[in-house]
C-alpha cells in the first residue's frame, strides 16, 4: 500500500456543483468528482477525500435548485416534525412514533429508537418509539436485501405495530427515495390521514424519486412522493430531502446518507425532548444551532487524519492477507461497530468474517425486538464472549482488533479485554472518546496494550446544543466508515469510486448495477443488462427463459454468485468470455489490474498477428 500513487491534489468541490444541473442521474447515485481516483490513492489521501465529501453535508445554501441540510425549508420542516413529537411526549396515550427503513436506514431507525427510549426510561417515562427494518432483526447485522422490494410486507409490518393506536407519527427513511418497502408504508399512511402523519427522509430531490413500477402495486415511489407533497401544503405530511452531494463511493448511502439521517433524527428528538422538559416552544434558531453543532464532530474526527489513515492501512493489510478485522465495542459505540461491519457484505461483496463487530452485553444491551439471534447462525454471535470463544483462539498478528469505547463506558472491562487480546496479537488498536478534563488510571494500562490509540478529547461546551454522546457516536461512525471503506479499496473492491462488487440481490441493486456498467463501459443499457445476466448465470449465451423471466429470478440467482458485476464489467471492457473473465479475476483480485492485464495481452496478440500474419502462423 505504501507505493500507491498519490494524486496531485484533492479536487475542490465547486460552489456551483454540476450535480445540481437538471438531467443528471439521482444525486445519491452519482460519482463524486472529489474521489474519482480514490482506488489509486494512499491512505492519507483517502482520508482527505472522505473529509472533503463529509464537509459537503454542511455546505451553505447556494441559491440553486436543491435544498441543503441547513436550508431554511429543511430547518422549518424539522421544527414542524419536532412539534409533532413533542405533542406525543405530552400526551402519549394511544400514540406511537414509528421509524422505518431498509439496510442502513433500518439499522439507524433501530439505533435512534433505542437511544430515545433509553433516555425516556431514565426519566421514568414509557417508551413511545418503535422501529421497523425490512427483513426483521436479522437485517440489523446481516444483509437481507430482498424484503426491500416488498411494499406489502412493509404495509403489513406498519399496520401490525400501530394496531389500536389513534395517533401515529411515521418516519420512513429511504436515502434514494426508492425502497418499495417504505413506499408501501407511506401509502398506508396516506390512505389513513386520520391516524397517521407520514414523514419521509431521503437525499434526492423529489423529482428524482424512483419511477419504476412496483409489481402488484398501482403506485410508484415517485407517485407517493407527489401525494405527500400535496399533503405537506396542509402540514399533514412532511418531506425532508436535502441534497448532500454525491457519496464518496458512488451509491454508498451508508456514509453521508447514514450520517445525515442520524443528525436529522437526533435533532428532531432532542429538540422535542428539551421543549417538553422545559415547557418551552421549539424555535427555528434552536433547530439550526443543533444542526450546525454536528459539524464539530467532523472537525474533531478529521483532526486525527494521520491516525485514521494508519488504522485504514492496518485494516487493509489484514484484508489483503485474507485475515479479519474485529471491532470490540461498548454501549452505543459498540452498536455502531456492529452496523459498520454488517454493511460491508452488501456494499463490497465481503464475507461476514472479513469485518465483524462485537458489543459488550450483546442482545441484552441492545434490547432489539426479537431478542437473542444466536440460533440463526455464527454471524449473529455479537457478544464479547462470542469473540473470546470463537475468534480469539484463531487470532494472529495479521488480524486487526479495534477497541471502541468512551469515558462513560466500563473502562475496567476495556482494560481486561485488551490484555486478553494482546496475548494473541500485537495488532490491537483503540478509539477512546472523553471530555476535556476526564481522567482514568485504566487508560494508561489500555494504551500499553495497544499498538496505537486515537484519543478524541472533546470540549465541555459541546453540550450546549447536543449531547457529548451524540458527538462521540457520529465521530465513531465517520471513523469506522473511513476505515472499512479504505480497507476494501486496498483489497480491490472499488473501481474508480464505484463499489463494483456490490451484491445484486434486489431490484434497486439490479438497476444500480446496470447503470454502473453503462457508466464504466460506455455501452448501451441493453448491452450492459445482457452482460450482467450472462455473469449472473455464468453463460456466454442467454436462453429465452433467462431473458424473459421475472426480475426476482435474476436477483435470486445473483445472490448465489460471486463477483457478478466485476465479471460483467471485465467482459464488457475486454470482450472476453465469462470463463476467461473469471480466470482473470482469480489471478488479479483488483479489477483495474485484471482489465489492464487482459488488454495488454490482447495488444501483444495483435502485435504478433500483424507481424506474423496470424496466431496460427506464430504458433507454428
C-alpha positions in Angstrom: 0.0 0.0 0.0 2.9 2.3 0.5 3.6 2.5 -3.2 0.1 3.6 -4.2 0.2 6.7 -6.4 -0.6 9.9 -4.7 -3.0 12.3 -6.5 -1.5 15.7 -7.1 -4.4 17.3 -5.2 -7.9 16.7 -3.9 -10.4 18.2 -6.4 -12.2 21.1 -4.9 -16.0 20.9 -4.7 -17.4 23.7 -6.8 -19.5 26.4 -5.3 -22.0 25.8 -8.1 -21.9 22.0 -8.2 -22.7 20.3 -11.5 -24.8 17.7 -9.8 -27.4 20.4 -9.3 -27.9 20.8 -13.1 -31.0 19.2 -14.5 -30.9 16.0 -16.4 -28.4 14.2 -14.2 -28.9 10.8 -12.6 -30.1 10.8 -9.0 -27.7 12.7 -6.7 -27.3 9.7 -4.4 -26.1 7.5 -7.3 -23.6 10.0 -8.8 -19.9 9.8 -8.9 -18.3 12.5 -6.7 -15.5 14.4 -8.6 -13.5 14.6 -5.4 -13.0 10.8 -5.2 -12.7 9.6 -8.8 -9.1 8.4 -8.2 -9.7 7.0 -4.7 -8.9 3.5 -5.8 -5.4 4.5 -6.6 -4.8 6.8 -3.6 -2.7 6.1 -0.5 -4.5 6.1 2.9 -3.6 9.7 3.7 -5.2 11.0 0.5 -8.3 8.7 1.0 -8.9 10.3 4.4 -8.6 13.8 2.9 -11.1 12.9 0.2 -13.6 11.4 2.7 -13.2 14.6 4.8 -13.9 16.8 1.8 -17.0 14.7 1.0 -18.4 14.8 4.5 -17.9 18.6 4.7 -20.4 18.8 1.7 -23.2 17.9 4.2 -22.9 21.3 5.8 -22.5 23.3 2.6 -24.4 26.6 2.8 -27.5 27.1 0.7 -26.3 28.1 -2.8 -29.5 29.5 -4.2 -29.5 26.8 -6.8 -32.1 24.0 -7.4 -31.7 21.8 -4.3 -32.2 22.2 -0.6 -29.2 21.6 1.7 -29.0 20.2 5.2 -29.0 23.8 6.6 -31.6 25.3 4.2 -34.4 27.3 5.6 -37.0 24.8 4.3 -35.3 21.9 5.9 -34.9 23.6 9.3 -38.6 24.7 9.2 -39.8 21.2 8.4 -37.7 19.8 11.2 -39.4 22.3 13.6 -42.8 21.0 12.5 -41.9 17.4 12.9 -40.3 18.1 16.3 -43.6 19.7 17.4 -45.4 16.5 16.4 -43.0 14.5 18.6 -43.5 17.0 21.4 -47.3 16.5 21.3 -46.9 12.8 21.7 -44.5 13.3 24.6 -47.1 15.5 26.3 -49.9 13.0 25.7 -48.5 9.5 24.9 -51.9 7.8 25.4 -52.8 5.7 22.3 -49.9 7.4 20.4 -46.8 6.0 18.8 -43.8 7.1 16.8 -42.5 4.6 14.2 -39.1 4.8 12.5 -38.7 2.5 9.5 -36.1 1.8 6.7 -34.1 -0.8 4.8 -30.5 -1.7 5.3 -28.5 1.2 6.8 -31.7 3.3 7.1 -33.4 0.5 9.1 -30.3 0.0 11.3 -30.3 3.7 12.1 -34.0 3.6 12.8 -33.2 0.9 15.4 -30.2 2.9 16.7 -32.1 6.2 17.2 -35.2 4.4 18.6 -33.1 2.6 21.2 -31.3 5.8 22.3 -34.5 7.8 22.6 -36.4 5.2 24.5 -33.4 4.7 26.8 -33.5 8.4 27.7 -37.2 8.2 28.4 -36.8 5.2 30.7 -34.0 7.1 32.5 -36.6 9.7 33.3 -39.2 7.0 34.3 -41.3 7.7 31.2 -42.7 5.0 29.0 -41.2 4.1 25.6 -43.2 5.7 22.8 -41.0 4.8 19.8 -40.7 1.7 17.7 -38.5 0.7 14.8 -39.2 -1.5 11.7 -36.4 -2.8 9.5 -37.0 -4.7 6.3 -36.1 -8.3 6.9 -36.6 -8.2 10.7 -33.9 -8.1 13.3 -31.6 -10.4 11.4 -31.2 -7.4 9.0 -29.6 -5.4 11.8 -26.4 -7.4 11.5 -26.8 -9.3 8.2 -27.6 -8.3 4.7 -31.3 -9.0 4.0 -31.8 -7.1 0.7 -34.8 -8.9 -0.8 -37.5 -7.6 1.6 -36.7 -4.1 0.4 -38.7 -4.9 -2.7 -41.9 -5.9 -0.9 -44.3 -3.0 -0.3 -47.0 -5.4 1.0 -44.6 -6.6 3.7 -43.9 -3.0 4.6 -47.5 -2.0 4.9 -48.4 -5.1 6.9 -45.5 -4.5 9.4 -46.7 -0.9 9.9 -50.3 -1.9 10.4 -49.2 -4.6 12.9 -47.2 -2.3 15.2 -49.7 0.5 15.1 -52.8 -1.6 15.7 -55.2 0.1 18.1 -53.3 3.4 18.1 -55.2 6.6 17.5 -52.2 8.8 16.6 -49.1 7.6 14.8 -46.1 9.7 13.6 -44.5 7.5 10.9 -40.9 8.4 9.8 -39.8 6.5 6.7 -36.2 6.6 5.7 -35.1 5.9 2.1 -31.9 7.7 1.2 -32.5 7.4 -2.6 -36.3 7.8 -2.3 -36.5 4.3 -3.8 -37.3 1.5 -1.4 -40.7 -0.2 -2.2 -40.9 -1.5 1.4 -41.0 2.1 2.7 -43.3 3.2 -0.2 -45.9 0.6 0.9 -45.8 2.0 4.5 -46.2 5.6 3.3 -49.2 4.5 1.1 -50.9 3.1 4.3 -50.3 6.5 6.0 -51.7 8.4 3.0 -54.8 6.2 3.0 -55.5 6.9 6.7 -54.7 10.5 7.4 -56.9 10.5 10.5 -54.4 8.2 12.2 -51.0 8.6 10.5 -48.8 11.6 9.9 -46.2 10.5 7.4 -42.6 11.9 7.3 -40.2 10.9 4.6 -36.4 11.3 4.9 -34.2 11.0 1.8 -31.4 12.7 0.0 -32.5 13.0 -3.6 -34.7 15.8 -5.0 -38.4 14.8 -5.1 -38.4 14.6 -8.9 -35.7 12.0 -8.8 -37.7 9.6 -6.7 -37.9 6.2 -8.2 -40.4 6.0 -11.0 -40.1 2.2 -11.9 -43.4 0.3 -11.4 -43.7 -1.7 -8.3 -45.0 -5.2 -9.1 -48.5 -5.7 -7.7 -49.0 -2.0 -6.9 -50.8 0.9 -8.5 -48.3 3.4 -7.1 -44.6 4.1 -7.5 -42.3 5.7 -5.0 -42.5 8.9 -7.2 -46.3 9.0 -7.1 -46.2 8.5 -3.3 -43.8 11.5 -3.0 -46.1 13.6 -5.2 -49.1 12.8 -2.9 -47.0 13.7 0.1 -46.0 17.0 -1.4 -49.7 17.9 -1.8 -50.5 17.0 1.8 -47.4 18.9 3.0 -49.1 22.1 2.0 -51.6 21.5 4.8 -48.9 20.1 7.1 -50.4 16.7 7.1 -47.3 15.1 5.7 -43.6 16.1 5.7 -40.8 15.6 3.2 -37.2 16.1 4.4 -34.9 15.6 1.5 -31.8 17.8 1.5 -29.2 17.1 -1.2 -25.9 16.1 0.4 -23.9 15.8 -2.8 -22.7 12.5 -4.2 -21.3 9.9 -1.9 -17.6 9.3 -1.7 -18.2 5.8 -3.0 -21.0 6.2 -5.6 -24.3 5.0 -4.2 -22.9 4.0 -0.8 -25.6 5.8 1.2 -24.3 4.2 4.4 -21.8 7.1 4.5 -23.2 10.7 4.1 -26.8 9.4 3.9 -26.4 7.5 7.1 -24.7 10.4 8.9 -27.3 12.9 7.8 -30.1 10.5 8.9 -28.6 10.3 12.3 -28.2 14.1 12.5 -31.8 14.9 11.4 -33.5 12.4 13.7 -31.4 13.3 16.7 -32.1 17.0 16.1 -35.9 16.3 16.0 -36.0 14.1 19.1 -33.6 16.2 21.2 -35.4 19.4 20.4 -38.8 17.8 21.2 -37.5 16.3 24.4 -35.9 19.6 25.5 -39.0 21.6 24.8 -41.2 19.1 26.6 -38.9 19.1 29.7 -38.7 22.9 29.9 -42.2 23.6 28.7 -40.9 26.0 26.1 -41.6 26.2 22.4 -39.4 24.7 19.7 -37.6 27.6 17.9 -36.1 27.9 14.4 -32.8 29.1 15.8 -32.6 26.2 18.3 -33.0 23.7 15.5 -30.4 25.4 13.3 -27.9 25.6 16.1 -28.3 21.9 16.8 -27.7 21.1 13.2 -24.6 23.3 13.0 -23.2 21.8 16.2 -22.7 18.4 14.5 -20.0 19.9 12.2 -17.8 20.0 15.2 -17.8 16.2 15.1 -16.3 16.3 11.7 -13.7 18.8 12.8 -12.6 16.8 15.8 -12.7 13.5 14.0 -10.6 14.5 11.0 -8.1 16.4 13.2 -6.7 12.9 13.7 -6.4 12.2 10.0 -3.0 10.7 10.4 -4.2 8.2 12.9 -7.3 7.3 10.9 -5.0 6.7 7.9 -2.9 4.3 10.0 -5.9 2.4 11.1 -7.1 2.2 7.5 -3.8 0.8 6.3 -3.7 -1.8 9.2 -7.3 -2.9 8.3 -6.4 -3.0 4.6 -3.3 -5.1 5.2 -5.4 -7.6 7.2 -8.0 -8.0 4.4 -5.3 -8.3 1.8 -3.8 -11.1 3.7 -7.1 -12.9 3.8 -7.4 -12.2 7.5 -10.0 -10.3 9.5 -10.8 -7.1 11.3 -12.7 -7.1 14.6 -14.4 -4.2 16.3 -14.8 -4.7 20.1 -17.1 -2.0 21.4 -19.1 -0.9 24.4 -22.5 0.8 24.5 -23.7 2.7 21.5 -20.2 2.9 20.1 -20.2 -0.9 20.0 -23.5 -0.9 18.2 -22.1 1.4 15.6 -19.3 -1.1 15.1 -21.9 -3.9 14.5 -23.7 -1.7 12.0 -20.5 -0.7 10.1 -19.4 -4.4 9.9 -22.8 -5.6 8.7 -22.8 -3.1 5.8 -19.5 -4.4 4.3 -21.0 -7.6 2.9 -23.7 -6.0 0.6 -21.5 -2.9 -0.2 -18.3 -4.6 -1.1 -19.3 -8.2 -1.6 -17.3 -9.1 1.6 -17.6 -12.3 3.6 -19.2 -11.7 7.1 -15.9 -12.9 8.7 -13.9 -10.1 7.0 -15.0 -7.4 9.3 -17.1 -8.3 12.4 -18.4 -6.3 15.3 -18.9 -7.4 18.9 -20.6 -5.5 21.7 -20.4 -5.7 25.5 -23.7 -7.1 26.8 -24.8 -8.4 23.4 -28.6 -8.7 22.8 -29.5 -7.8 26.3 -27.7 -4.5 25.9 -29.3 -3.8 22.5 -32.9 -4.5 23.5 -33.9 -5.5 20.0 -37.5 -6.7 19.4 -36.6 -10.3 18.6 -34.1 -10.8 21.3 -31.1 -13.2 21.1 -30.5 -14.2 17.4 -27.6 -16.6 18.1 -29.6 -19.6 16.9 -29.8 -18.1 13.4 -26.1 -18.8 12.8 -22.5 -17.9 13.6 -22.7 -14.4 12.1 -25.2 -13.5 14.8 -22.8 -14.1 17.6 -22.2 -10.5 18.7 -21.1 -10.6 22.4 -17.5 -10.2 23.7 -17.9 -13.8 24.9 -18.6 -14.9 21.3 -15.4 -13.2 20.3 -13.4 -14.8 23.1 -14.7 -18.3 22.4 -14.8 -18.4 18.6 -12.4 -15.7 17.3 -9.7 -15.0 19.8 -8.1 -18.6 19.7 -7.5 -18.1 15.9 -6.1 -14.6 16.0 -2.6 -13.8 14.6 -0.6 -10.6 14.1 -2.2 -10.4 10.7 -5.7 -9.9 12.2 -6.6 -6.4 13.3 -8.6 -5.7 16.5 -10.1 -2.2 17.2 -11.5 -1.2 20.6 -14.3 1.3 20.6 -15.2 3.0 23.9 -15.8 6.2 25.8 -15.1 7.6 29.3 -18.6 6.7 30.3 -18.2 3.0 29.4 -16.8 0.2 31.5 -13.1 1.2 31.2 -12.1 -1.6 33.6 -13.7 -4.1 31.2 -11.9 -2.5 28.3 -8.5 -3.0 30.0 -9.3 -6.6 30.9 -10.3 -7.4 27.3 -7.3 -5.6 25.9 -5.0 -7.7 28.0 -6.6 -10.9 26.7 -6.3 -9.8 23.1 -2.7 -8.7 23.5 -1.8 -12.3 24.5 -2.7 -13.4 21.0 -1.8 -10.4 18.8 0.1 -7.1 18.9 -2.2 -5.8 16.1 -4.6 -4.2 18.6 -5.7 -0.5 18.4 -8.2 1.7 20.3 -10.5 4.6 19.8 -11.3 6.5 23.0 -13.7 9.4 23.5 -13.8 11.6 26.5 -14.5 15.2 27.6 -11.6 17.6 28.3 -10.6 17.0 31.9 -11.8 13.4 32.2 -9.1 11.1 33.6 -8.9 7.4 34.4 -6.0 5.3 35.6 -7.0 2.4 33.4 -6.4 4.4 30.3 -2.6 4.2 30.7 -2.9 0.4 31.0 -5.0 0.2 27.8 -2.6 2.4 25.9 0.3 0.0 26.9 -1.6 -2.9 25.4 -2.4 -1.2 22.1 -0.2 -0.5 19.2 -2.0 2.8 18.7 -4.7 4.8 20.4 -6.8 7.6 18.9 -7.6 9.8 21.8 -10.5 12.1 21.0 -10.7 14.9 23.6 -14.0 16.9 23.4 -14.5 20.4 24.8 -17.1 20.5 27.5 -19.0 23.3 25.8 -20.1 20.9 23.1 -23.0 20.0 25.4 -24.8 23.4 24.8 -27.0 22.1 22.0 -26.3 18.4 21.6 -25.0 15.7 24.0 -21.4 14.7 24.0 -22.6 11.1 23.5 -24.2 12.1 20.2 -20.9 13.7 19.1 -18.9 10.6 20.1 -21.3 8.4 18.1 -21.1 10.5 14.9 -17.4 10.7 15.2 -17.1 6.9 15.6 -19.4 6.3 12.6 -17.3 8.6 10.4 -14.1 6.9 11.5 -15.4 3.4 11.0 -16.9 4.2 7.6 -13.4 5.5 6.6 -11.5 2.5 8.0 -13.8 -0.1 6.4 -14.1 1.7 3.1 -10.3 2.3 2.8 -9.6 -1.3 3.7 -11.9 -2.6 0.9 -10.4 -0.1 -1.5 -7.0 -1.6 -0.8 -8.5 -5.1 -1.3 -9.6 -4.0 -4.8 -13.4 -3.8 -4.1 -13.7 -0.3 -5.6 -13.2 0.7 -9.2 -12.5 4.4 -9.6 -15.1 5.5 -6.9 -17.7 2.9 -7.5 -18.5 -0.1 -5.3 -18.0 -2.6 -8.1 -18.5 -5.8 -6.2 -22.0 -5.0 -4.8 -24.5 -7.8 -4.3 -27.3 -7.7 -6.9 -30.0 -9.0 -4.5 -32.9 -6.8 -5.2 -34.4 -4.7 -8.0 -32.8 -1.4 -6.7 -29.3 -3.1 -6.8 -30.0 -4.8 -10.2 -30.8 -1.4 -11.8 -27.9 0.2 -10.0 -25.6 -2.5 -11.4 -26.9 -1.9 -14.9 -26.3 1.8 -14.7 -22.9 1.3 -13.2 -21.9 -1.0 -16.1 -23.1 1.7 -18.5 -21.1 4.4 -16.8 -17.9 2.4 -16.7 -18.0 0.7 -20.1 -19.8 3.3 -22.2 -22.0 0.6 -23.6 -25.8 0.8 -24.1 -28.3 -0.2 -21.4 -29.3 -3.4 -23.3 -25.7 -4.5 -23.7 -24.9 -3.9 -20.1 -28.0 -5.7 -18.9 -27.1 -8.6 -21.2 -23.6 -8.7 -19.8 -25.0 -8.6 -16.2 -27.3 -11.6 -16.9 -24.5 -13.6 -18.5 -22.4 -13.0 -15.4 -25.3 -13.9 -13.1 -26.0 -17.2 -15.0 -22.3 -17.9 -15.8 -23.0 -18.4 -19.5 -21.8 -16.7 -22.8 -25.2 -17.1 -24.5 -28.5 -16.4 -22.8 -31.5 -18.7 -23.3 -35.0 -17.4 -24.0 -36.1 -18.3 -20.4 -33.2 -16.3 -18.9 -34.0 -13.3 -21.0 -37.8 -13.2 -20.2 -38.0 -14.5 -16.6 -39.1 -12.3 -13.7 -36.6 -9.8 -12.2 -36.7 -11.6 -8.8 -35.4 -14.8 -10.5 -32.4 -12.8 -11.7 -31.7 -11.3 -8.2 -32.2 -14.7 -6.5 -29.7 -16.2 -8.9 -27.3 -13.3 -8.4 -27.4 -13.7 -4.7 -25.8 -17.2 -5.1 -23.0 -16.0 -7.3 -19.7 -14.2 -6.6 -18.2 -11.1 -8.3 -21.2 -10.8 -10.6 -20.7 -7.1 -11.5 -16.9 -7.3 -11.8 -17.3 -10.3 -14.2 -19.8 -8.4 -16.3 -17.5 -5.3 -16.4 -14.4 -7.3 -17.4 -16.4 -9.0 -20.2 -17.6 -5.6 -21.5 -14.2 -3.9 -21.3 -12.2 -6.8 -22.8 -14.6 -8.8 -24.9 -13.6 -12.0 -23.2 -15.9 -14.8 -22.2 -17.3 -15.2 -18.7 -15.0 -18.1 -18.1 -12.0 -16.1 -19.2 -13.1 -13.1 -17.0 -13.5 -15.4 -14.0 -9.9 -16.7 -14.6 -8.6 -13.2 -14.8 -10.2 -12.1 -11.5 -8.9 -15.2 -9.8 -5.4 -14.1 -10.8 -6.0 -10.4 -10.2 -8.5 -9.5 -7.5 -8.2 -5.8 -8.2 -10.4 -5.2 -11.2 -8.4 -2.4 -12.8 -5.4 -4.7 -12.8 -7.4 -7.6 -14.3 -8.7 -5.4 -17.1 -5.2 -3.9 -17.8 -3.6 -7.4 -17.9 -6.2 -8.6 -20.4 -5.9 -5.6 -22.6 -2.1 -5.8 -22.5 -2.3 -9.4 -23.6 -4.6 -8.5 -26.4 -2.2 -5.9 -27.6 0.6 -8.5 -27.6 -1.6 -10.9 -29.5 -2.5 -8.2 -32.0 1.2 -7.3 -32.5 2.0 -10.9 -33.3 -0.9 -11.2 -35.7 0.2 -8.0 -37.5 3.8 -9.0 -37.7 3.4 -12.8 -38.4 0.2 -12.9 -40.3 -1.9 -14.9 -37.8 -1.8 -16.5 -34.4 -1.6 -19.9 -36.1 1.5 -19.0 -38.1 3.0 -17.6 -34.9 2.4 -20.9 -33.1 3.9 -22.9 -36.0 
